[in-house]
Amino acid sequence: MRAHFIFIAVLAGLVLGGCVRAPPPLAPAPDPAGPYMLDSGDRLRVVVFGQEGLSNSYAVDPSGRITMPLIGAVPARGMTTFEVSQAIAGKLKDGYVREPHVAVEVEIFRPFFVLGEVTLPGQFPYVPNLTAEGAVAIAGGFSPRALRGPVEIHHQGNDGIIVASVPLNYPVRPGDTVVVAERWF
């Protein structure tokens, strides 16, 4: 008789266990160690050695370009700072500067976003070495209904938006969106 009750208890546990919401499967996560790709919202510091009139800060506009004197628009979206410096040098070499030496660095990174069950969802300025947990802290912390486990990160990749369920110590990159889910109980 006692074995019968144990069997029923185990069976009931299995049935009720199926009602628990399982975390979403991990999608291929963006490579946090890969080179930083520029996009709209980044502000670049461009230095053309010996040409103070061209050395300045330039914002990557919504079309993904920076606009400089003499050479006009230079593509930047999806490129590294080295690739942009090479593109600028190539345009300057075309009749403006004999041997241009150009350095490009990111002066201000584009913002990141935090949505979902946080106290203050919204857009925030990026700080280097930011993790998902730090992003939640910047957004005022978890709300009382927040799932305090893995979060979802939306990252713009070369093939579109990549969505991944990641642990709280996962690095956040500029332009990412961190989504904190609601817990059920």
GUROVEX-618302 format. One record per residue: residue in one letter; x, y, z of N, C-alpha, C, O in turn. Coordinates in nm, 2 decimals. Layout:
N
   res    neast   nnorth      nup   caeast   canorth     caup    ceast   cnorth      cup    oeast   onorth      oup
     a        X        Y        Z        X         Y        Z        X        Y        Z        X        Y        Z
...
This chain:
185
   res    neast   nnorth      nup   caeast   canorth     caup    ceast   cnorth      cup    oeast   onorth      oup
     m     0.08    -0.12     0.00     0.00      0.00     0.00     0.09     0.13     0.00     0.06     0.22    -0.07
     r     0.19     0.12     0.08     0.28      0.24     0.09     0.35     0.26    -0.05     0.37     0.38    -0.09
     a     0.39     0.16    -0.12     0.45      0.17    -0.26     0.35     0.24    -0.35     0.39     0.31    -0.44
     h     0.22     0.21    -0.33     0.12      0.27    -0.42     0.11     0.42    -0.40     0.10     0.50    -0.50
     f     0.12     0.47    -0.28     0.12      0.62    -0.25     0.25     0.68    -0.30     0.24     0.80    -0.35
     i     0.36     0.61    -0.29     0.49      0.67    -0.34     0.48     0.68    -0.50     0.52     0.78    -0.55
     f     0.42     0.58    -0.56     0.41      0.58    -0.71     0.32     0.70    -0.75     0.35     0.77    -0.84
     i     0.21     0.72    -0.68     0.11      0.83    -0.71     0.18     0.97    -0.68     0.17     1.06    -0.76
     a     0.26     0.98    -0.57     0.33      1.10    -0.54     0.43     1.14    -0.65     0.45     1.25    -0.70
     v     0.51     1.04    -0.70     0.61      1.06    -0.80     0.54     1.09    -0.93     0.59     1.19    -1.00
     l     0.43     1.03    -0.97     0.36      1.06    -1.09     0.30     1.20    -1.08     0.31     1.27    -1.18
     a     0.25     1.24    -0.97     0.19      1.38    -0.95     0.31     1.48    -0.97     0.29     1.59    -1.03
     g     0.42     1.45    -0.91     0.54      1.54    -0.92     0.58     1.56    -1.07     0.61     1.67    -1.11
     l     0.58     1.45    -1.14     0.62      1.46    -1.28     0.52     1.54    -1.36     0.55     1.62    -1.45
     v     0.39     1.52    -1.33     0.28      1.60    -1.40     0.30     1.74    -1.37     0.29     1.83    -1.46
     l     0.31     1.78    -1.24     0.32      1.92    -1.20     0.45     1.98    -1.25     0.46     2.10    -1.27
     g     0.56     1.90    -1.26     0.69      1.95    -1.30     0.68     1.99    -1.45     0.76     2.08    -1.49
     g     0.59     1.94    -1.53     0.57      1.98    -1.66     0.51     2.11    -1.68     0.51     2.17    -1.79
     c     0.45     2.17    -1.57     0.39      2.30    -1.57     0.49     2.41    -1.55     0.45     2.53    -1.57
     v     0.61     2.38    -1.50     0.71      2.48    -1.47     0.76     2.53    -1.61     0.79     2.46    -1.70
     r     0.77     2.67    -1.61     0.82      2.73    -1.74     0.97     2.70    -1.75     1.05     2.74    -1.66
     a     1.01     2.64    -1.85     1.15      2.61    -1.88     1.22     2.74    -1.94     1.15     2.80    -2.02
     p     1.35     2.77    -1.91     1.41      2.88    -1.98     1.42     2.86    -2.13     1.44     2.74    -2.17
     p     1.42     2.96    -2.21     1.43      2.95    -2.35     1.57     2.89    -2.38     1.67     2.91    -2.31
     p     1.58     2.81    -2.49     1.71      2.75    -2.53     1.81     2.86    -2.57     1.77     2.97    -2.62
     l     1.94     2.83    -2.54     2.04      2.93    -2.58     2.05     2.94    -2.73     2.06     2.84    -2.80
     a     2.05     3.06    -2.78     2.07      3.08    -2.92     2.22     3.11    -2.94     2.29     3.13    -2.84
     p     2.27     3.11    -3.06     2.41      3.14    -3.08     2.44     3.28    -3.03     2.38     3.38    -3.08
     a     2.53     3.30    -2.94     2.55      3.43    -2.88     2.65     3.51    -2.96     2.74     3.45    -3.02
     p     2.64     3.64    -2.96     2.74      3.72    -3.03     2.88     3.70    -2.96     2.89     3.68    -2.84
     d     2.98     3.71    -3.04     3.12      3.69    -2.99     3.16     3.82    -2.92     3.19     3.92    -2.99
     p     3.17     3.82    -2.78     3.21      3.95    -2.72     3.35     3.98    -2.74     3.39     4.10    -2.71
     a     3.44     3.89    -2.78     3.58      3.92    -2.80     3.61     3.97    -2.94     3.72     4.00    -2.97
     g     3.51     3.97    -3.03     3.53      4.01    -3.16     3.56     4.15    -3.17     3.54     4.23    -3.08
     p     3.61     4.20    -3.29     3.64      4.34    -3.31     3.51     4.43    -3.30     3.40     4.38    -3.33
     y     3.52     4.55    -3.25     3.41      4.64    -3.23     3.37     4.69    -3.37     3.46     4.75    -3.44
     m     3.25     4.68    -3.40     3.20      4.73    -3.53     3.12     4.86    -3.51     3.03     4.86    -3.42
     l     3.15     4.96    -3.58     3.08      5.09    -3.57     2.94     5.08    -3.62     2.91     5.01    -3.71
     d     2.86     5.17    -3.57     2.72      5.19    -3.61     2.67     5.33    -3.57     2.74     5.40    -3.51
     s     2.55     5.36    -3.61     2.49      5.49    -3.58     2.49     5.51    -3.43     2.46     5.42    -3.35
     g     2.52     5.63    -3.39     2.52      5.67    -3.25     2.66     5.67    -3.19     2.68     5.73    -3.09
     d     2.76     5.61    -3.26     2.90      5.62    -3.21     2.96     5.76    -3.25     2.92     5.81    -3.35
     r     3.04     5.81    -3.16     3.11      5.93    -3.20     3.26     5.90    -3.20     3.32     5.84    -3.11
     l     3.32     5.94    -3.32     3.46      5.90    -3.35     3.55     6.03    -3.33     3.51     6.14    -3.37
     r     3.67     6.00    -3.28     3.77      6.11    -3.28     3.87     6.07    -3.40     3.94     5.97    -3.39
     v     3.87     6.16    -3.50     3.96      6.14    -3.61     4.07     6.24    -3.61     4.05     6.36    -3.60
     v     4.20     6.18    -3.62     4.32      6.27    -3.62     4.39     6.24    -3.75     4.43     6.13    -3.78
     v     4.40     6.35    -3.83     4.48      6.35    -3.95     4.61     6.42    -3.92     4.61     6.54    -3.91
     f     4.72     6.35    -3.91     4.84      6.41    -3.86     4.89     6.52    -3.96     4.90     6.50    -4.08
     g     4.92     6.64    -3.91     4.96      6.75    -3.99     4.84     6.83    -4.05     4.87     6.92    -4.12
     q     4.72     6.79    -4.02     4.60      6.86    -4.08     4.50     6.89    -3.97     4.40     6.82    -3.96
     e     4.53     6.99    -3.89     4.45      7.02    -3.78     4.30     7.06    -3.82     4.21     7.03    -3.74
     g     4.29     7.11    -3.94     4.15      7.14    -3.99     4.06     7.02    -4.01     3.94     7.03    -4.01
     l     4.13     6.91    -4.03     4.05      6.78    -4.06     4.03     6.70    -3.93     3.94     6.61    -3.92
     s     4.12     6.72    -3.83     4.11      6.65    -3.71     4.00     6.70    -3.62     4.00     6.82    -3.59
     n     3.91     6.61    -3.59     3.79      6.66    -3.51     3.71     6.53    -3.46     3.75     6.42    -3.49
     s     3.60     6.56    -3.39     3.51      6.45    -3.36     3.40     6.45    -3.46     3.34     6.55    -3.50
     y     3.36     6.33    -3.50     3.25      6.31    -3.60     3.16     6.20    -3.55     3.20     6.09    -3.50
     a     3.03     6.23    -3.56     2.93      6.13    -3.52     2.89     6.04    -3.64     2.88     6.09    -3.76
     v     2.87     5.91    -3.62     2.82      5.82    -3.72     2.67     5.85    -3.73     2.60     5.83    -3.64
     d     2.63     5.90    -3.85     2.49      5.94    -3.87     2.40     5.82    -3.89     2.45     5.71    -3.90
     p     2.27     5.84    -3.90     2.17      5.73    -3.91     2.20     5.64    -4.04     2.15     5.53    -4.05
     s     2.26     5.70    -4.14     2.29      5.63    -4.26     2.42     5.55    -4.25     2.45     5.47    -4.34
     g     2.49     5.56    -4.13     2.61      5.48    -4.11     2.74     5.54    -4.16     2.83     5.47    -4.19
     r     2.74     5.68    -4.18     2.85      5.74    -4.24     2.89     5.86    -4.15     2.82     5.91    -4.07
     i     3.02     5.90    -4.16     3.07      6.03    -4.11     3.09     6.12    -4.22     3.13     6.08    -4.33
     t     3.07     6.25    -4.20     3.09      6.35    -4.30     3.21     6.44    -4.26     3.20     6.50    -4.15
     m     3.31     6.45    -4.34     3.43      6.52    -4.31     3.45     6.63    -4.42     3.40     6.62    -4.53
     p     3.52     6.74    -4.38     3.55      6.85    -4.48     3.64     6.79    -4.59     3.71     6.70    -4.57
     l     3.62     6.84    -4.71     3.70      6.81    -4.83     3.65     6.68    -4.89     3.62     6.67    -5.01
     i     3.64     6.57    -4.81     3.62      6.44    -4.87     3.47     6.39    -4.86     3.43     6.30    -4.92
     g     3.39     6.46    -4.78     3.25      6.43    -4.77     3.22     6.31    -4.69     3.29     6.28    -4.59
     a     3.12     6.23    -4.73     3.08      6.11    -4.65     3.17     5.99    -4.67     3.22     5.96    -4.78
     v     3.20     5.93    -4.55     3.28      5.81    -4.55     3.20     5.70    -4.48     3.16     5.73    -4.36
     p     3.19     5.59    -4.54     3.11      5.48    -4.47     3.18     5.43    -4.34     3.30     5.42    -4.34
     a     3.10     5.41    -4.24     3.16      5.36    -4.11     3.08     5.24    -4.05     3.14     5.16    -3.98
     r     2.95     5.23    -4.09     2.87      5.12    -4.03     2.93     4.98    -4.07     2.96     4.95    -4.18
     g     2.94     4.90    -3.96     2.99      4.76    -3.98     3.14     4.75    -4.00     3.19     4.65    -4.04
     m     3.21     4.86    -3.99     3.35      4.87    -4.00     3.42     4.88    -3.87     3.36     4.93    -3.77
     t     3.55     4.85    -3.86     3.63      4.87    -3.74     3.69     5.01    -3.76     3.69     5.07    -3.86
     t     3.75     5.06    -3.65     3.81      5.20    -3.66     3.93     5.19    -3.75     3.96     5.29    -3.82
     f     4.00     5.08    -3.76     4.12      5.07    -3.85     4.07     5.08    -4.00     4.13     5.15    -4.08
     e     3.96     5.01    -4.03     3.90      5.02    -4.17     3.86     5.16    -4.20     3.87     5.20    -4.32
     v     3.80     5.23    -4.11     3.75      5.37    -4.13     3.88     5.45    -4.16     3.87     5.54    -4.24
     s     3.98     5.44    -4.08     4.10      5.52    -4.10     4.16     5.49    -4.23     4.21     5.59    -4.30
     q     4.16     5.37    -4.28     4.21      5.34    -4.42     4.12     5.40    -4.52     4.17     5.45    -4.62
     a     3.99     5.40    -4.50     3.90      5.46    -4.60     3.92     5.61    -4.61     3.92     5.67    -4.72
     i     3.94     5.68    -4.49     3.96      5.82    -4.49     4.10     5.85    -4.56     4.10     5.95    -4.64
     a     4.20     5.78    -4.53     4.33      5.80    -4.59     4.32     5.78    -4.74     4.38     5.86    -4.81
     g     4.25     5.68    -4.79     4.23      5.66    -4.93     4.16     5.78    -5.00     4.21     5.82    -5.11
     k     4.06     5.84    -4.94     3.99      5.95    -4.99     4.08     6.08    -4.99     4.08     6.16    -5.08
     l     4.16     6.09    -4.88     4.25      6.21    -4.87     4.36     6.20    -4.97     4.41     6.30    -5.02
     k     4.41     6.08    -5.00     4.52      6.06    -5.09     4.48     6.10    -5.23     4.56     6.12    -5.32
     d     4.35     6.10    -5.26     4.29      6.12    -5.39     4.29     6.27    -5.42     4.18     6.33    -5.45
     g     4.40     6.34    -5.41     4.41      6.48    -5.45     4.41     6.58    -5.34     4.41     6.70    -5.37
     y     4.41     6.54    -5.22     4.40      6.64    -5.11     4.53     6.64    -5.02     4.58     6.75    -4.99
     v     4.58     6.52    -4.98     4.69      6.51    -4.89     4.79     6.41    -4.95     4.74     6.30    -4.99
     r     4.91     6.45    -4.97     5.01      6.36    -5.03     5.02     6.22    -4.96     5.00     6.12    -5.03
     e     5.06     6.22    -4.84     5.07      6.09    -4.76     5.00     6.11    -4.63     5.05     6.14    -4.53
     p     4.87     6.08    -4.63     4.79      6.10    -4.51     4.81     5.99    -4.41     4.82     5.87    -4.44
     h     4.82     6.03    -4.29     4.83      5.94    -4.17     4.71     5.97    -4.08     4.70     6.08    -4.03
     v     4.62     5.87    -4.07     4.50      5.89    -4.01     4.48     5.79    -3.89     4.51     5.67    -3.90
     a     4.44     5.84    -3.78     4.41      5.76    -3.66     4.26     5.78    -3.62     4.21     5.90    -3.62
     v     4.19     5.68    -3.60     4.05      5.69    -3.56     4.03     5.61    -3.43     4.07     5.49    -3.42
     e     3.96     5.67    -3.34     3.92      5.59    -3.21     3.78     5.63    -3.17     3.73     5.74    -3.21
     v     3.71     5.54    -3.10     3.58      5.57    -3.05     3.59     5.66    -2.93     3.65     5.63    -2.83
     e     3.52     5.78    -2.95     3.52      5.87    -2.84     3.41     5.85    -2.74     3.42     5.85    -2.62
     i     3.29     5.82    -2.80     3.17      5.79    -2.72     3.10     5.67    -2.79     3.07     5.68    -2.91
     f     3.07     5.57    -2.72     3.00      5.45    -2.77     2.85     5.48    -2.78     2.80     5.56    -2.71
     r     2.79     5.41    -2.87     2.64      5.43    -2.88     2.58     5.37    -2.76     2.64     5.28    -2.69
     p     2.46     5.41    -2.72     2.39      5.36    -2.60     2.35     5.22    -2.61     2.34     5.16    -2.72
     f     2.32     5.16    -2.49     2.25      5.03    -2.48     2.11     5.05    -2.42     2.08     5.16    -2.37
     f     2.03     4.95    -2.42     1.89      4.96    -2.38     1.86     4.85    -2.28     1.91     4.74    -2.29
     v     1.78     4.88    -2.18     1.73      4.77    -2.09     1.58     4.78    -2.09     1.52     4.89    -2.06
     l     1.51     4.67    -2.11     1.37      4.66    -2.11     1.32     4.55    -2.02     1.40     4.47    -1.97
     g     1.19     4.55    -1.99     1.13      4.44    -1.91     1.12     4.48    -1.77     1.09     4.59    -1.73
     e     1.14     4.38    -1.68     1.11      4.39    -1.54     1.23     4.45    -1.46     1.30     4.39    -1.38
     v     1.26     4.58    -1.49     1.35      4.66    -1.42     1.28     4.79    -1.37     1.18     4.82    -1.42
     t     1.35     4.85    -1.28     1.28      4.97    -1.22     1.27     5.09    -1.32     1.17     5.15    -1.32
     l     1.38     5.11    -1.39     1.38      5.23    -1.49     1.42     5.18    -1.63     1.54     5.20    -1.67
     p     1.33     5.12    -1.70     1.37      5.07    -1.84     1.40     5.19    -1.93     1.35     5.30    -1.91
     g     1.49     5.17    -2.02     1.52      5.28    -2.11     1.66     5.27    -2.18     1.71     5.16    -2.19
     q     1.71     5.38    -2.23     1.84      5.39    -2.30     1.94     5.45    -2.20     1.91     5.55    -2.13
     f     2.06     5.40    -2.21     2.17      5.44    -2.12     2.30     5.45    -2.19     2.32     5.38    -2.29
     p     2.39     5.54    -2.15     2.52      5.55    -2.21     2.60     5.43    -2.17     2.60     5.38    -2.06
     y     2.68     5.38    -2.27     2.76      5.26    -2.25     2.88     5.29    -2.17     2.95     5.40    -2.19
     v     2.92     5.20    -2.09     3.05      5.21    -2.02     3.13     5.08    -2.05     3.07     4.97    -2.06
     p     3.26     5.09    -2.07     3.34      4.97    -2.10     3.33     4.86    -1.99     3.30     4.89    -1.88
     n     3.34     4.74    -2.03     3.34      4.62    -1.95     3.21     4.60    -1.88     3.20     4.55    -1.76
     l     3.10     4.64    -1.94     2.96      4.63    -1.88     2.91     4.48    -1.90     2.93     4.42    -2.00
     t     2.85     4.43    -1.79     2.79      4.30    -1.80     2.64     4.32    -1.79     2.59     4.43    -1.77
     a     2.56     4.21    -1.81     2.42      4.22    -1.81     2.37     4.26    -1.67     2.28     4.34    -1.65
     e     2.44     4.21    -1.57     2.40      4.25    -1.43     2.43     4.39    -1.40     2.35     4.46    -1.34
     g     2.54     4.45    -1.46     2.56      4.59    -1.45     2.46     4.67    -1.52     2.42     4.78    -1.47
     a     2.42     4.62    -1.63     2.31      4.70    -1.71     2.18     4.70    -1.63     2.12     4.80    -1.63
     v     2.15     4.59    -1.57     2.03      4.59    -1.48     2.04     4.69    -1.37     1.95     4.76    -1.33
     a     2.16     4.69    -1.31     2.19      4.78    -1.20     2.17     4.93    -1.24     2.12     5.01    -1.17
     i     2.23     4.96    -1.36     2.21      5.10    -1.41     2.07     5.13    -1.44     2.03     5.25    -1.42
     a     1.99     5.03    -1.47     1.84      5.06    -1.49     1.76     5.05    -1.37     1.64     5.03    -1.37
     g     1.83     5.06    -1.25     1.75      5.07    -1.12     1.73     4.94    -1.05     1.67     4.93    -0.95
     g     1.79     4.83    -1.11     1.77      4.70    -1.05     1.65     4.63    -1.09     1.57     4.68    -1.17
     f     1.64     4.50    -1.04     1.52      4.42    -1.08     1.39     4.47    -1.01     1.40     4.52    -0.90
     s     1.28     4.46    -1.08     1.15      4.49    -1.02     1.11     4.37    -0.94     1.18     4.27    -0.94
     p     1.01     4.39    -0.85     0.97      4.28    -0.76     0.93     4.15    -0.84     0.94     4.04    -0.79
     r     0.88     4.17    -0.96     0.83      4.06    -1.04     0.93     4.00    -1.14     0.90     3.91    -1.22
     a     1.06     4.05    -1.13     1.16      4.01    -1.23     1.21     3.87    -1.20     1.22     3.82    -1.09
     l     1.24     3.80    -1.31     1.31      3.67    -1.31     1.46     3.71    -1.29     1.52     3.77    -1.38
     r     1.52     3.67    -1.18     1.65      3.71    -1.15     1.76     3.61    -1.20     1.86     3.59    -1.14
     g     1.73     3.54    -1.30     1.82      3.45    -1.36     1.87     3.50    -1.49     1.91     3.61    -1.51
     p     1.88     3.41    -1.59     1.93      3.45    -1.72     1.85     3.56    -1.78     1.73     3.57    -1.76
     v     1.91     3.65    -1.86     1.84      3.75    -1.93     1.85     3.73    -2.08     1.93     3.65    -2.12
     e     1.78     3.80    -2.15     1.78      3.79    -2.30     1.86     3.91    -2.35     1.83     4.03    -2.31
     i     1.95     3.89    -2.44     2.02      4.00    -2.51     1.99     4.00    -2.66     2.00     3.89    -2.72
     h     1.96     4.11    -2.71     1.94      4.13    -2.86     2.06     4.21    -2.91     2.09     4.32    -2.86
     h     2.13     4.15    -3.00     2.25      4.21    -3.06     2.24     4.21    -3.21     2.21     4.12    -3.27
     q     2.27     4.33    -3.26     2.27      4.35    -3.41     2.40     4.29    -3.47     2.50     4.34    -3.45
     g     2.38     4.18    -3.54     2.49      4.11    -3.61     2.49     4.14    -3.76     2.41     4.22    -3.80
     n     2.58     4.08    -3.83     2.59      4.10    -3.97     2.47     4.04    -4.04     2.43     4.09    -4.15
     d     2.41     3.94    -3.99     2.30      3.87    -4.05     2.17     3.91    -3.99     2.07     3.84    -4.01
     g     2.16     4.02    -3.92     2.04      4.06    -3.85     2.05     4.05    -3.70     2.16     4.05    -3.65
     i     1.94     4.06    -3.63     1.94      4.06    -3.48     1.96     3.92    -3.43     1.88     3.83    -3.47
     i     2.05     3.90    -3.34     2.08      3.78    -3.27     2.02     3.79    -3.13     2.05     3.88    -3.06
     v     1.94     3.69    -3.10     1.88      3.69    -2.96     1.93     3.57    -2.89     1.94     3.46    -2.94
     a     1.98     3.60    -2.76     2.04      3.49    -2.68     2.00     3.50    -2.54     1.99     3.61    -2.49
     s     1.97     3.39    -2.48     1.95      3.39    -2.33     2.09     3.37    -2.27     2.16     3.27    -2.29
     v     2.13     3.46    -2.18     2.27      3.46    -2.13     2.26     3.48    -1.98     2.17     3.53    -1.92
     p     2.37     3.43    -1.91     2.38      3.46    -1.77     2.41     3.60    -1.73     2.44     3.68    -1.82
     l     2.39     3.64    -1.61     2.41      3.78    -1.57     2.55     3.83    -1.58     2.57     3.95    -1.59
     n     2.65     3.75    -1.59     2.79      3.79    -1.60     2.83     3.81    -1.75     2.95     3.83    -1.78
     y     2.74     3.79    -1.84     2.77      3.80    -1.98     2.80     3.95    -2.02     2.73     4.04    -1.98
     p     2.90     3.97    -2.11     2.93      4.11    -2.15     2.82     4.17    -2.24     2.77     4.11    -2.33
     v     2.79     4.30    -2.21     2.70      4.38    -2.30     2.78     4.47    -2.39     2.88     4.53    -2.34
     r     2.74     4.48    -2.51     2.81      4.57    -2.61     2.73     4.69    -2.64     2.61     4.68    -2.62
     p     2.79     4.79    -2.69     2.71      4.91    -2.73     2.60     4.87    -2.83     2.63     4.79    -2.92
     g     2.48     4.93    -2.82     2.37      4.90    -2.91     2.29     4.78    -2.87     2.18     4.76    -2.93
     d     2.34     4.70    -2.77     2.26      4.58    -2.73     2.14     4.62    -2.65     2.13     4.73    -2.59
     t     2.04     4.53    -2.65     1.92      4.55    -2.57     1.91     4.43    -2.47     1.91     4.31    -2.52
     v     1.90     4.46    -2.35     1.89      4.36    -2.24     1.75     4.35    -2.20     1.69     4.46    -2.16
     v     1.69     4.23    -2.20     1.55      4.22    -2.17     1.54     4.13    -2.05     1.59     4.01    -2.05
     v     1.48     4.18    -1.94     1.46      4.10    -1.82     1.31     4.05    -1.82     1.22     4.13    -1.83
     a     1.30     3.92    -1.80     1.17      3.85    -1.81     1.10     3.86    -1.67     1.16     3.89    -1.57
     e     0.97     3.84    -1.68     0.88      3.84    -1.56     0.88     3.69    -1.51     0.87     3.60    -1.59
     r     0.89     3.68    -1.38     0.88      3.54    -1.32     0.73     3.51    -1.30     0.65     3.60    -1.28
     w     0.70     3.38    -1.30     0.57      3.34    -1.29     0.52     3.33    -1.14     0.40     3.35    -1.12
     f     0.61     3.29    -1.05     0.56      3.28    -0.91     0.65     3.35    -0.82     0.64     3.35    -0.70
